[in-house]
Amino acid sequence: MTTSNIFVMVSIVLYLILVVYIGAVLSKRNRTTDDFYLGGRKLGPFVTAMSAEASDMSSYLLMGLPGLAYFSGLCDVTWTIIGLAAGTYLNWLLVAKRLRNYSHICGNSTTVPVFFSNRYHDNKRVLSAIAAVVIIIFFVPYTASGFSACGKLFATLFGAEYHTAMIISALIIAVYTTLGGFLAASISDFIQSIVMTIALIIVVLFGITKAGGFDAVVSNAQALPGYLSLNNLFDVSTNSAVSYNWWTKISTLAWGLGYFGMPHILLRFMAIEDPKKLKLSRRIASVWVVISMAVAVFIGIVGYSMTKAGVIGDLSSSSAVAETLIIEIAKVISSHGWFSAIIAGIILAGILAATMSTADSQLLAASSSVSQNLMKEILFKNISDKMMMVIARLTVVAISIVAVVIAWNPESSVFSIVSFAWAGFGAAFGPTMLFALFWKRSNKWGALAGMLTGGVMVFVWKYLIAPMGGFWKVYELLPAFILASIAIVVVSLLTPAPSKEITDEFDSLKTIKN
């Protein structure tokens, strides 16, 4: 291992020690499962905002967006981030405060599945159980993709054996999540968002300098057909522009719909201490998301000029190779002495942070579904809080082991899993959450129909309908979301209206002044 690699490794190790230390310190605050899974509703506005967005962005921010921009230009990636930015803002504007207040009214609900059952007075906990199964189906593989991404990062950088690197990464994430629960995950995510921001700033400034300046970056990009267009993709295989039709744009914008159903983001809304400060959280989150995604995309454009200038190699052989852009830039930075190697370590810790900040939240959400929504509500209703804490922590460990097994194959596709899981949650939970919060006439049968329709249609559309091509080749989230919404309305109207007790709870939201 070279001297620069040693300094890079030291930077990353120190970062990993920090997040484990946070988990150990905060473990003393977890006296009940409410503390473990929702932090006792004690999150401040800054932690709420930044932990929500850090857990949302994952390694897609530092790898996916720059890689997509490098590979095909602005069009595809720009429509994607417009959808994501709009979804982020609308989720904070429409859902955050109402869910925070309503979840408290509905039996002080601590998880999304519990909220669904409490909202509709589902005493048999059918909604909670189905929602828990949905979370397990989509989150365990999603968590595995995070473990896999960490393993690939260390294997690429240091020549480490993939399985060893992946297991160590999974162990660290599982340890601080098991010890500190939701509060540790949230504060770690807040710190990780700062690391991610520093990484983006360093990379873009270094890249512009090495590429020959801003004018050179723009000039090189303009020379490629369709590279800076919002209506055409750049096709590297033919060196030509390919039309990006309106239907594809709508499909890409549909990524924003996923936010309304993301359990790990919705939990942050439920956990804020003072609902009055959600407006501040919304502003912080929205500004950070827009700026960070814009910088990530610009890094992709800068990366092309760095290749043209001979600073880094050609990464255009495939989109997967293009996603290693920031890693390649970090390698160049690390070769400029020990201080630069530490800076490179911070950049690579940013990639690791982006991955870990999502994996810990997914792990916690999947764990709560098993221990809280299935075991306590369905199997062992009279279990003590002390025993539930033990089960909660053991569940985190068990799910981590399952995720490691799923991630064992180093050839598994990280981002295809992310895309599919995003669609699954967006379609199964998004419409259900929106109608639960805003339509008084919706009932538990409609909610159940919407959840099942959305979840099933994601599979049906992706594997049976989309392969037909043409008009049908659309991101599965969009049609599944629409069909789930229709199912909620139709089934709710065809079945008995909710009781007066339920509608009174719904109306009580109007009396809350904050």
VOTI-141276 format. One record per residue: residue in one letter; x, y, z of N, C-alpha, C, CB in turn. Coordinates in steps of 0.1 Angstrom, whole numbers, plus 5000, padded with zeros to 4 digits. Atoms other than C-alpha are relative to their C-alpha. Glycine has a CB too. Example, Ala and Ser with C-alpha at 12.3 -4.5 7.8 and 13.67 -1.06 7.14 Angstrom:
BEGIN
A500949885000512349555078500950125000499050005012/S499149895000513749895071499250115008500450054986/
# end
This chain:
BEGIN
M500849885000500050005000500950125000499050005012/T499249885001501450344990499750095012499750074987/T500149914989501950635014498750084999501250105000/S501249935001499050824999498849915003499850054985/N501150094996496750515003499949995015500349874994/I500050004986497750505039499350125006501449995006/F500749884995496650865045498550004997500750124994/V501450015004493450805026499349905010499949954986/M500650104991492750495048499950065014500949875000/V500049944986493550685080498850095001501350085003/S501249915000490950955071498749925000500150094987/I501350085001488250695063499849935014500149904989/V500150074987489050495095499650095011501349935003/L500349904990488850805117498550034999500850134999/Y501449975002485450885101499149885005499750024985/L500850124996484150525108500049995015500649884994/I500050004985485350545144499050105006501550035005/L500949904995483450865148498549965000500150134991/V501450045000480050715137499749895010499649964986/V500250104989480550415160499950065014501149894999/Y500049934987481350645189498750075002501250115000/I501349934999478150845182498949895005499550064987/G501050114997476150515184500249965015500249884991/A499750054986477850415217499550115010501549985002/V500449904991477250755233498550015001500650144996/L501549985000473550775223499349875004499650044986/S500750124996472850415233499350025014501049885000/K500649984987472150535268498750075000501050085009/R501349935001469250745256498849914996500150124991/N501050095005467350445243499449925011500549914989/R500650074989465150345272498849924996499650095011/T501250075005462050245252500249984985498750085004/T500050015014461350135217499650134993499049884995/D500349875005459850475211501350094998499050085009/D498749945001463350615218500849944988500749995013/F499150075010465050355196499550024986499949855003/Y500449995013462850395166499650144995498849914998/L500449865004461850765167500750105008498550015003/G499149904993464450925190499250085010500650094991/G500849934990461651025215499450134994500850035012/R500449885007460551285189500850125005498550025003/K499249904995463451505199500950074990500949955012/L499149945010465051605166499850154998499849924986/G500149865003465851965160499950024985501350075005/P500349975014465152145126501249964991499750144999/F498850025009468752115112500249854999501250075006/V499850145001469151745121498949934992500149945014/T501150055007465651675108500250014985498750075004/A499949975014466351845075501249924993500250144998/M498850065006469851715068500149855001501350065006/S500050144999469451365081499049944990499649955014/A501050055010466351325059500550004986498750085001/E499449995014468151435028501249914998500350144997/A498850095002471351245035499549864999500950015013/S500550145002469350925040499349984987499049975012/D500650015013467551005008501049984989499150124998/M499149995011470451084985500849874997500950115002/S499150125001472650774992501250034990499249884995/S498849985009475650714969499650054986500749874999/Y500449955013473450824940500550144998498449994999/L499649865001474451184948501450014995499850075013/L498549995003478251124945500449914990500749985013/M499650095011478250844920499050004988500249865006/G501050015010475050814901499850124991498749965006/L500349885008474351174891501350054992499650115010/P498949975008477951264881500349904989501350015009/G499850115011478250934862499050024989499949875006/L501049985011475050994843500250124992498650015006/A499749875007475951354834501349974991500350115009/Y498850035007479451234823499749924987501049935008/F500250105010478050954802499150054989499449875006/S501049965010475051114784499750144999498849925002/G500349865000475051484791498950045009499750044986/L500949944990472551704808498649955000500050154997/C501550025001469151584795499449915010499849954986/D500650104991468451264814500150045014500649864997/V499749974986470051374846499350125005501550015002/T500749874996468451724846498549975002500150104989/W501450034998464951584842499849925013499449934988/T500050084988465751344870500150095012501149905000/I499849924988466951604894498850105002501350085000/I501249914999463951834886498949925007499550054986/G501050094993461651544896500349985015499949874993/L499650024987463651484927499950125009501449945001/A500149884992463851844938498550045002500750124992/A501449974998460151894932499349915011499249994987/G500550104991459351574951500450035015500449864997/T499549964987461551684980499250125006501550044999/Y500749884995459952024983498549975004500150124990/L501450034998456351904980499849915012499449944988/N500150094989456951625005500150085014501149895000/W499949914988458151885031498850095002501350084999/L501149905000455352125022498749945004499950074987/L501350064999452451895021499949895011499649934987/V500150114991453251595043500650025013500749884993/A499250004987455751685070499250045012501250094998/K500749954988453751895094498849925003499750154999/R501350074998450451715089500349865005499249994987/L499650144995452151365094500550015014501049944991/R499549984987453951495125498850015010500950125001/N501249984991450651605141499149885000499350134996/Y501050115001448451325128500649875007499749984986/S499450124994450851055139500050015015501549984995/H500149994986450851195174498549985005500550155004/I501550024997446951215174499749855000499250084991/C500450145002446750855162500949915009500249964985/G499350104990448150675193501450025001499749874996/N498549974999451550845192500749904991500550005014/S499450105009452450625162501550024998499350004986/T498649995001456150545160500649954987500749935011/T499550045013456450385126498950034989500349855000/V501049985011454650425092499049905000500750014986/P501150114999452850085094499150025012500749875001/V500849984988451650165129499050124997500850035012/F500949895003450350505117498849964991500850114993/F501150045009448350345089498949925008500549914989/S501050074992446650105113499250095010500649885008/N500649904991446050375139499150104994501150075009/R500849905007444750625114498649944996500750044987/Y501350055005441950385102499449915011500249924988/H500550084989441450215136499949854996498650055005/D499950145004442449885122500549915012501049984988/N499650074988442349685154500649864998498749985008/K499450135003443349355137501450024994499149934990/R498649965004446549535125500349944986501049965011/V499750065014446149405089500850104992498749974993/L499349905008447349735074501550015005499450145002/S498749994994450349745098500849884995500050005015/A499350125004451249385089500450004985499249875003/I499849995015450949435051501150104997498750034993/A499049905002452949755053501449955005499650135008/A498750064996455649575073500649904990499849935014/V499550095010455949305047500550074988498849904996/V499549925011456249565020501450065003499050124997/I498749944996459049735039501149894999499950065014/I499050105000460849405043500449964986499549875008/I499850045014460449305006500950104993498749994993/F499249905007461949634994501250055007499150114996/F498949944993464249745022501249915002499550055013/V498850094997466349435029500950004988499449865004/P499150005012467649414993500650144998499249974987/Y499549875001467949794994501250025009498950115003/T498949994991470149775025501249924995499649945014/A498950085006472149495008500750084989499449874994/S499349925010472849734979501050105006499050074991/G499149914993474349975004501349935005499350075011/F498950084996476549705019500949974988499649875007/S499250045012477649604984500850124995499049954989/A499349885005478449964974501350035008499150125000/C498849974991480750005005501149904997499649995014/G499050105004482449674996500750034988499449865000/K499449975013483049774960500950125001498950034990/L499249884999484450114971501449965006499350105010/F498750034995487149964993500849904991499849935014/A499450095009487849684968500750084989499049904994/T499549925011488349944941501250095004498950094994/L498949904996490550184961501249935005499450085012/F498950054994492749954980500449854996499850005015/G499750135004492649624962499549895010501449984997/A500550104990490849464992499149904994499350085011/E500950115005488949144988498650055003500349865008/Y501349944999485349244982499249955012499249964987/H500850064989483649005007500450055013500049854999/T499449954987485949115035499650145002501549985001/A500349854999485449485028498550025002500450074987/M501549994998481649435025499549975014499349924989/I500450054986481349245058500450115010500649875003/I499549904990483449505077499150134999501550044997/S500849885002481349795062498649975007499850034985/A501350044994478049605072500150005015499649874994/L499850014985479449545107500050135006501349925003/I500049874994480149905113498750075000501150094992/I501449945001476750025101499149935010499449984986/A500850074991475049755121500350035015500149854998/V499649974986477049835153499450135005501550005001/Y500449874995476250205155498450014999500650124992/T501549995001472550155144499549925012499649944987/T500550094989472149865170500150075013500749875000/L499849934987473650075198499150135001501550045001/G500649874998472150415191498650024994500850114994/G501449995006468950345171499850124991499050005011/F500449895009467150625153500850135003498550035001/L499349874997468850915171501549994995500050025015/A498650025005472350775163500050014985500649875005/A500149995014471350725127499850144995498949904995/S500349865005469951075124501150095002498850055008/I498949914998472851255140501249964991500549995015/S498950055009475351035120499750054986500149855000/D500449955014473351125088500250154999498549974998/F499849865001473551495097501550034998499650075014/I498649995002477351465100500449964986500849925010/Q499750065013477451255068499650104989499349874998/S500449905010475551535049501150104999498750065004/I498949905000478351775059501249954993500450045014/V498850065007481051535047499749994985500249855006/M500450005015479151485014500150134994498649944999/T499949865006478951865009501450044998499350105010/I498649975001482651905016500649934988500849975013/A499550085011483451624991499650074987499549865001/L500449945012481351794964500750134997498550035001/I499349875002482952134969501549984995500050085012/I498650035003486551994968500149954986500649905010/V499950065013485951784937499750104989499049884999/V500449915011484252054916501150114999498750065003/L499049905001486952314924501349944994500350065014/F498850065005489852074918499849964985500349875008/G500350045014488151944886500150114990498749934999/I500049885009487652294871501450044997499250115006/T498649965001491252374878500849914991500750015014/K499350095008492652064863499549994985500049865006/A500650015013490252074833500450124991498549995001/G499649885008491652414822499150125002500049974986/G500949894997489052644837498649984996500650134994/F501450015002485352704835499750014985499250115007/D500249985014485452824799500349874992500850124994/A499650125007487252514788499049885002501449955004/V501050104997484652294805498850024991499650005015/V501249975008481752464787500349984986499650145002/S499750025014483552464754500149864996501450074997/N499950145003484352094755498649935000500949935011/A501450054999480752014765499250044987499350045012/Q500749955011479352224737500449934987500250154998/A499550075012481452034711499349874998501549995001/L500750135001479451714718498650024996500249925013/P501449995005476151674699499049975011499749914988/G501050024990473251714724500449995014499349874996/Y499550024987475451704754499450105010501550025000/L500649894991474052034769498550024998500850124999/S501449985004470551994755499149935011499749944986/L501050064991467451924776498949924992499250105008/N500950085009465751754746500749894993499450094990/N499350105007468451524734501149945009500750054987/L498950074993470851264749501249994991499549865004/F498850035008474451234738500349855000501250085006/D499850145001475050884725501549984997499249944989/V498650015002478750804730500449904990500749965013/S499750115009478650494708500050054985499149885001/T500149955014477650694677500450154999498549994995/N499649864999478851044688498950094994501450024993/S501149925006475451184680498950035011499349924988/A501149974990472351334697498849914997499650154998/V501250095001469351104704498850075007500349865007/S501249934995465851254709499549945013498949994989/Y500550034987464451254744498550055000500850065012/N501449965003460651254739499350045013499249894993/W500849954989457951404762499649895010498850084995/W500550114992456751064775501249965009499549894991/T498850044992460350984787500250105011501249984991/K499849894990460551324804499049985012499850134993/I501050024989457251254823500449885009498649984994/S499650124992458550914833501150035009500449894990/T498949974991461751054846499650095011501150074991/L500449914989460051334865499249925011499050104994/A500850074990457951064882500949955012499449884993/W499250044989460950984904499650085013501550034997/G500449924988459651274926498849945007499750144995/L501150064993456551074934500449915011499149934990/G499550104990458650834954500150055014501349944996/Y499849944987459151074982498949985010500450154999/F501250004991455651054995499949865007498750024992/G500150134994456150685004501349955006499649914990/M498750054995459750665017500049995015501150094995/P500150024985459550525053501150075008500049865004/H498849944993463050645063500050155000501349954994/I500149855001462251005052498750045009499850054986/L501249974992458651005067500249995015498949904996/L499750014986460050895100500650135006501049885003/R499449884996462051215102499050115003501150054990/F501149914998458851415098499349975014499049994989/M500650044988457351215127500850035012499649854999/A499149994989460351265149500450145005501249924998/I499649864997460851645149499350045014499750104989/E500549964987460451795184499050114999501250045009/D500949895001458752115174499550024986500750135005/P500549995014456452115144500150144994498549955000/K499949865005456652495142501350024992499950095012/K498749985007460252455130500249924987501149965010/L499950075012459452235101500150094987498749914998/K499849915011459252535078501550034998499350145002/L498649985001462952605086500749874994500650035014/S499450135005463752235080499749994985499349885007/R500350015015461952255046500950084992498550044998/R499149915008464052545035501449954999500050145006/I498750055000467252395046500149884991500449955015/A500050135008466452055030499950034985498949915004/S500249975014465252204997501250074994498750094998/V498849935006468152444992501249904999500450125010/W498850095000470752175001499849904988500149925013/V500250105011469151914977500250064987498649955001/V499949945013468952154948501550034997499250134999/I498649965002472552294952500949874999500550095011/S499150125001474151954959499849924988499749915013/M500250075012472451784930500550074988498549974998/A499549925011473352074907501549994999499650145001/V498550014999477052054918500449864995500550035014/A499750145004477051674914499949984985499049905007/V500250015015475751704878501250084993498750064995/F498949925006478351974870501349935001500150145007/I498850084999481051744883500149904988500049925013/G500050095011480051504856500450074987498649944997/I499649925012480451774829501550035001499150134999/V498649974998483751874844500949884998500350055014/G499350125002484851514844500349974986499249885006/Y499750025015484551494806501250084996498850044992/S498949925003486951784803501349955006499750155004/M498850054994489351624827500549884992499749955015/T499650115009489351314805500750064987498849914996/K499549945013489951534774501450065003499150114995/A498749944996492851704793501049905004499850105011/G499150114996494351364802500349995014501350024993/V499850004986493951414839499549865005499250115007/I500550144996491851094843499749924987498650025008/G500250095012491150804819498650024995500349865004/D501350005006488250754796499049915008500149964985/L501050074992485150644816498749974993499750075014/S501250005007482650634788499649864994500150104988/S500350135005482750264781498649955004501049905004/S501350044995479550214802499650105011500049865005/S500549914989477350404826500549965014498450005000/A499550054988478550184854501550055003500049845001/V498649954999482250274847500050155003500849974987/A500049864998481250644845499750045014498950064991/E500449974986479850624881501250005009499049905004/T498850004992483450574893500750144999500949894996/L499349885003484250934882500650075013499050104994/I499449944989484651084917501149925007498950035010/I499050084994486650794929501350024992499649854999/E498849985009489050844899500650145003499649994985/I499549874997489251214907500750005014498950115000/A499450014986490051134944501449944999499149925009/K498750065002492850914932501150104995499949884990/V499049905005494451194913500450105011499350084988/I499849904989494051434943501049945009498850045007/S499250074990495751174966501449994996499549865003/S498650025005498851164944500850135002500049964985/H499349874999499851524953500550035014499050114996/G499449984987501351464987499049955011500350145002/W500850054989500151365022498850085003500949995012/F501249914997497851665027498949974990500450155001/S501050035011496151594994499449875002500750014986/A500550134997495851235004498950005011501149905004/I501049994990493951335035498750064994500550095012/I501249945007491651555013499349894992500550124991/A500650115008491151254990499249915009501049934992/G500750094990490251055021498650065004500849985012/I501249934997487551315030499049984989500250155003/I500850025011486151284995499449865000500750034987/L500550145001485950904996499249975012501349915000/A500950024989484550925031498650064997500650075013/G501349955004481851135015499249904993500250124992/I500750115007480950854992499549895009500949944989/L500450104990480950615021498950055008501349975009/A501149944992478850855041498750004993500450155003/A501250005008476350885013499349865000500350044985/T500550145000475950505012499549965014501149904995/M500350044986475950455050498850085005501250035009/S501149924995473450735056498749954996500150154996/T501350075004470850545036499949875006500049994984/A500050144995471850195047499550005015501349944999/D500450014986471450275084498550035002500850105009/S501549974999467950435079499249884995499750134992/Q500750115005466850145058500049885010500649954986/L499950114991468149895083499150025012501549995005/L500949974989466250065111498549994997500350155005/A501450015005463050085091499649854999499850084987/A500350145002463249715082499949935013501049944991/S500050064986464049625118498750035007501250055008/S501249964993461049825131498849924995499750154999/S501150085006458749635107499949865006500250004985/V500050134995459849305120499749995015501449934998/S500250004986460049375157498850075005501350065007/Q501149924995457449635162498749974994500350154998/N501250015007454849575135499649854999500150064987/L500450145002454949195132500149935014501049934990/M499850084988456349055165499150065011501450005004/K500849954989454749295190498550014998500650145004/E501449975003451549385173499249874996499850104989/I500750125005450749035158500349885009500549974986/L499750134994452648765177500150015016501449964995/F499749994986453648895212499550135006501549985004/K500649874997451249165222500350055014498550004998/N499749954986452049175259501450005004499249905009/I498650014997455749175257500550135007500949984987/S499549884993457649425280500950084991500749955013/D499249905007459449735268501549955000499850145006/K498650044998462749595281500349894990500349965014/M499850115009462349275261499950054985499049895002/M500149955014461249475230501350074996498850105000/M498849935003464449675232501149894995500650085011/V499150115004466449345231499649954986499949885011/I500450055013464349215202500350104989498549975000/A499749905010464749545183501450004996499750145006/R498550015004468549525185500349874993500850025013/L499750135006468649155177499450004985499349895008/T500650005014466349225146501050084991498750075001/V499149935008468849485134501249914995500650135007/V498950095003471649225136499549894990500549935013/A500550115009469448955119499950054986498749945006/I500349955014468449175090501450044993499250135001/S498649975005472149285086500649874994500950065011/I499450125005473148925082499349954987499849895011/V500750045013470448855056500450104989498450025002/A499649905011471449175037501549964995500050145006/V498650045004475149055037499949884991500849965013/V500150115009474048725022499550044986498949905006/I500549955013472048904995501150084992498850095002/A499049925006475049134988501349924997500450125009/W498850085001477448844986500650004985499749855004/N499550005014477648854947500550144997498849964991/P499449865003480049144938499550054987501549995000/E500549955013478449164903498650055001500149884990/S501449954999475049264917499950154997499449975014/S500149865005473749594903499450085012499050014988/V500449924988473449854931498850094996501250095005/F501049905004471450124912498749944995500650104991/S501250065004468949894896499149965012500349874991/I500850034987467949774931499450125006500949925010/V500449874994467750134943498750054992501150105000/S501149965008465450224914498749925002500450004985/F501250084999463149934918499450025014500449854998/A500549984987462849974956499450145002501249995011/W500549875000462250344952498550004994500850104992/A501350015006459350264929499049925009500149934986/G500850094991458049994953499450085011500849895005/F500549924988457750234983499250114995501250055008/G500849895005456550524962498649964996500750064988/A501450045005453650324947499249945011500249904989/A500750074989452750114978499650105011500849895005/F500349924989452950385004499750154997501250015009/G500249865004452850724985498550035000500650024987/P501449975001449150724975499349975014499349924989/T500650034987448150555008500250115010500649875005/M499749894991449950825028499250134997501550035000/L500649885004448551115008498550005003500250034985/F501450014998444950995010499749995015499449874993/A500250014985445350905047500050145006501049915006/L499849874994446451265054499050104995501450054997/F500749895006444151455031498549974996500750064988/W501350035004440951265023499249935012500049904988/K500750054988438551215052499249884997499150115005/R500950115003436350965033500849874997499250044987/S499350135002439150715027499949915012501550034998/N500150104989438950395048501049904999498649945000/K498950104999441050095057500049914988499949925013/W500150095011439749895028500650064988498649964997/G499449925011440750165003501550005002499550145000/A498650004997444150195020500749874997500350045015/L499550135002444649825019500149974984499249895007/A500050025014443649814982501150084993498750044994/G498949925006446050094973501449955003499950145006/M498750054996448949944992500349884991500149975015/L499850135007448549604975500150034985498849905003/T499949965015447849754940501350064997498850094997/G498749945003450849974941501249915001500250125010/G498950094998453249714954500049894989499949935013/V500050105010452049444930500350054986498649935000/M499849945014451949674899501450044997499150124999/V498649985002455549764904500749884993500750045013/F499550125006456449404897499449974986499749885009/V500750035012453849354870500550094988498550025001/W499649905010454849674851501449984995499850145004/K498650015003458549624853500349874992500950005012/Y499650135006458649254843499149954989500149905011/L501050055010455549204821499650104990498849955007/I500549905009454449534806501150084994499050095007/A498949925006457549754802500849934989500950045011/P499250075010459449484782499350014986500249865004/M500749995012456749534755500550124992498550025002/G499449895006458549864747499150114995500849954988/G500949895005457250184730499450085011499049944991/F500749924990454650364750500049945014498550024995/W500050084987454750094777501350005008499649864997/K498750004993458350144785500250135008501249984989/V500049884991457950384813500449955014498650075000/Y499650034987459350394848498849955008500750125007/E501250074994457150154868499350085011500549875005/L500649924989456550404896498850084995501150105006/L501149925005454350624875498749934998500450074987/P501350075001451650374864499649935013500149904989/A500450064988451750194897499450105010501249935006/F500549904991451250514916498650054996500950135000/I501349965005448250614894499049895003500150034985/L500950114997446650274897499749985014500549874994/A500250014986447150264934499050115005501350015008/S500849894997445450604937498549974996500450134994/I501450045004442450484917499449905009500149954985/A500550114991442150174938499550055013501149895002/I500449954987442050374970498650074999501050105005/V501349925002439250604957498849904998500150104988/V501150095004437150324941499649915012500449924988/V500350094989437350084970499550075012501349925004/S500649924988436750354997498650044997500950125002/L501349965003433650464979499049884999499950084987/L500850125001432350114974499849935014500649904990/T500150074987432750015011499650115010501449955004/P500549904990431350175043500950115004499649925013/A499349884996432350525053500749985013499150125000/P499450024987434750555082499150055012501350085001/S500949964989433250595117500250155004500449915012/K500049864995432550925134501350035008498850045008/E498849994992435450865158501250034991500349885008/I498949995010437850835128500050144994500049894990/T500149875006436551145111500250125009498650014993/D499749904990436651345143501550025002499349965014/E498549994998440351265147500550074988500649865001/F499549945012440851375111499750155001499349944987/D500449864998438951705118500850075011498650015002/S499349944989440951765150501350064995500349905011/L498749945005444051845128499850154998500449934987/K500349865003442352175120500250095012498650024994/T500049924988442452285156501450025005499249935011/I498649994995446252235160500650134994500849874996/K499449885005447952575157501549995002499450135007/N498549994999451652555149500550024986500549865006/
# end
